[in-house]
């Protein structure tokens, strides 16, 4: 998947920690902050077109 950097971490999407993920951001909460990691299958799901969303934007 291109030049993405994959690192160990718990996927915030599917909660899987058996495969590498990509750090997307940092999530801030009352107790501090935590990194937001997403594995490749979850990233693919995020990249898929959303027909319902696209139709609502027309």
DRENKE-240250 format. One record per residue (C-alpha): z, x, y; residue in three letters. Coordinates in pm, whole numbers, padded with zeros to 5 digits, always signed. Layout:
BEGIN
ZXYala...
//
This chain:
BEGIN
+00000+00000+00000unk-00114+00243+00265unk+00121+00484+00438unk+00437+00279+00397unk+00755+00470+00316unk+00933+00334+00007unk+01305+00405-00038unk+01584+00287-00270unk+01763-00023-00145unk+01849-00384-00222unk+01560-00620-00141unk+01671-00880+00109unk+01411-01122-00028unk+01463-01129-00405unk+01791-00926-00427unk+01626-00678-00669unk+01745-00318-00648unk+01543-00185-00943unk+01236-00095-00737unk+01187+00081-00405unk+01169-00115-00085unk+01056-00064+00270unk+01302-00080+00556unk+01175-00347+00794unk+01456-00372+01045unk+01829-00377+01096unk+02033-00697+01081unk+02329-00728+01317unk+02632-00942+01232unk+03001-00972+01323unk+03102-00687+01092unk+02836-00447+01226unk+02480-00388+01114unk+02293-00344+00787unk+01939-00231+00702unk+01686-00495+00598unk+01483-00377+00296unk+01199-00567+00126unk+01028-00472-00202unk+00650-00462-00246unk+00617-00806-00416unk+00818-00968-00135unk+00612-00789+00129unk+00295-00919-00037unk+00443-01269-00016unk+00516-01222+00354unk+00159-01102+00416unk-00004-01403+00248unk-00163-01655+00484unk+00042-01969+00538unk-00208-02257+00547unk+00049-02515+00661unk+00164-02289+00944unk-00194-02209+01048unk-00291-02578+01049unk+00007-02667+01267unk-00099-02405+01523unk-00440-02573+01576unk
//
